[in-house]
Amino acid sequence: LMTHTSGLPPFKEYWRTSKSKQDTLNKIFAEPLEYEPGTKMEYSDLGIILIAEIIQRLTGKPLNVLANENIFQPLGMTNTMYLPPKKIWPTIAPTEFDKQYRHRLIQGEVHDENAAAMGGVSGHAGVFSTAPDLAAFCQMYLNGGVYAHQRIVRRATIAQFTAPQQLSNGTRTLGWAVPT
C-alpha cells in the first residue's frame, strides 16, 4: 500500500468511460481535489497512478520496464512481472469473476478495472509474483535495502518508507498501513 497527501480522491471508476491510458490520465489531471494537499494522508489509487506516470516521464521508460530492471532482475525475481504471457496464465490463481467490466473469470490479468483499462501496467495494480520472489523482496526490505550483497534501495529510503507519518496519527507509513 502507498499513501500520499495530494488531495486526490481515493478511487474513481474511470474504466467505465476511458478508452486508453492517456484518457484515464486526462481524467485524473482534471479531478478536483478533495482536501488541501499536505493536510491529510489517505490511500489513493489516483495518486499512485500519477506517481508512476511522473516516473515514466522522468526516465523515459515504462513502469514495467523500470521495475524489471531495477527491482525484479537484481533480486532474482524471475517470476515477478507485469503482463504475464498467456502461456503461464493457467499457473496463476484466479482473482475474481468480473461481473462489471470483462464479464468473465480473471486469471493472469490484473483484476483492477482501471489498471486493466490502462493496459495492465499501473502504479497501483498489475504486478504478478510468487511466494519465493516475494520472500526475496521482503528479505531485501528487512536487510535495509540489500539483497545477496547487492544494494537495491538506499537504507535511508527504506527508513523513510517505513517511518510513521505525522498526518496519519502514526497508522500509516509511505509504504504500508501500520497495525494499531
N, C-alpha and C positions, 0 to 999 in steps of 0.2 A: 504493500500500500504506500502511496505517496500522499502527502498533504501539502497544502500551499495556502497563501494568503492573498490571492489575486483578486478576490471579489466575484469570481465567476460562479455560476450555479454548479451544483454537483453533477448534474446529468440532464441531457435533453435528448429526445428521440429524433435526431437528425436523419436517421436511416429511413424514416417514413417518407421523406421528400428529397433527400440528397441523391444526386446522380453520380458523384465522384468524391475523391478525397478533397479536391480543391473546393467543391461545392460545400462540403462539411466545414472546411476551414473558414470559408467566407461567412458561413452562418455563425461560427464561433466568434470571428472578428467583430461581427455586428451585435453580439449578445450584450445586453445591458448588464452592468454589474449589480450584484445583489447587496453588496456592502462595500465600504471603503477599503481598498487594498491595504493590507498590513494591520487591520483592526481585528481580524478574526482568522482562525485557522480551521479549515474543513477540507475533507477529501473532495476532489473534483476531477471527473474524467476529462472535462474540457481543458482544465489547466495542464494535465499530463499530455493530452493530445498536442497542445500548443508547445509545451517544452520539447517534445520530440520533433516538431516542425522547426523550431528555432535551432535545435542541434543539427538537423539536416541542412538548413540554410547556411549555418556557420561552417560546417565541414564539407558540404557538397556531396555527402554520402547519405543514402537512406538508412534509417534506423536499424533495419535488419542486417545490413552490411556492417555498420559500426559495432553492433552488439556482437556479431560473429567474430570480427577482427580483434576487438578489444576486451571481450569478456569470455565468450564461449570457447574459442580456439585456445587462448592462453591457459584456460582452466582445463582443457581436455574434455570439454562438454560436447562430445561428438553427437549426442542425441538430443541436443537442445537447439531449437530453431524457430523462426517464424516460417510460415508457409511450408509445412512438411509436404514432401512429394506424395502423390496419391498412392503410390505403391506401399507406403508404410501406414496409411490410414487404418487398415484393419488391426494394427498393433496399438492404436491409440484408443483409450477409453472414450466412449461417447459422453458428451457433456449434457445434452438435453434434447428433447424433441421440441423444435422451434415451431410453435403454433402461430406466430405472428408475422414472421418475415420470410423464412425459407420454406416453411411448412414441411419439414422432414427432420429426421434424426441427424444431429450434428456430431460428426465424428471425423477428427483430423482437420477440422476447420475451426477458426476462432468462433466461440459461441456468442460473443458480444456483438450485437447488431450494428452498432456504429463502427466498430473496428472492421467488421465484415464488409460494410458498405464502403469503407475507405480502402479496401483491397487486402485486408488481413494483417497489415502491419501498422501498429499504433503504439503509442507510449503507454496506453492504459490496458491493453489486452493484445493477445495474439501469440505469446511465446509458448511453445510446447517443450516439455522436458521429461526426464526420467528421474527416479529417486536417486540413483548413483550420481547423476550430473548435478542434481540439487545439493547433494551431500558435499560435492567439491566446492560449489558456490558458498555454501554455509561455512565450510571449513576456512575458506579464504576470508570470509567475513569475521569469523572468530579469531583468525590469525592477524587481524588488524590490516587486512588488505593484501596479504602474501599467501601464495599457494605454490607448493613444490619449488621453493626457493626463488620464486619469481614475484615481483611486486606487480599487482594488478591495479590496485587502488591505493592512494596515499593514506597513511594511518590517520592523518588529520581529517580526511574526507569521511572515513568510517566513523570517527568520533563525532563529527558534525552531523552525520546522517542518523546517529543513534542517540543524540542528546535530546532530552525532552524540551519542547518548545514552549516559550512563555505564554503565547496566546492560546495554548491548548489546555491550560491547567495541569500540565505535566502528563496528559494522557496520550500524547502523540509525539512522534519524532518526525523528521523529514521523510523517513522511510517506513515507519511502522506504527501501528496502533499499539499502545502500551497497556497491558492488563492493569486494571485498577483494583 
